[in-house]
Amino acid sequence: MAKLRKLVTYTNYRWEETEELTPEQLKKWKSGDEELREEVEEEVEFDLSWDKCLDDHGEIQLIEEEKPS
């Protein structure tokens, strides 16, 4: 008997977005201050906006099994 095998690597890319930022959150974000940006990140919730799955197929291998005599 024989069969084929291949390795497939799937990579999933996700884009996540928040709801509209408040004027205060936007001001903090635009300040460029890392501590203020971390505060904004802790205040908001990211939801899936869209995603894309990519795949990469490896070389196909032939696998032969010998039958016992």
Buried (B, 14 or more C-beta within 10 A) or exposed (E): EEEEEEEEEEEEEEEEEBEEBEEEBEEBBEEEEEEBBEBBEEEBEEEEEEEEEEEEEEEEEEEEEEEEE
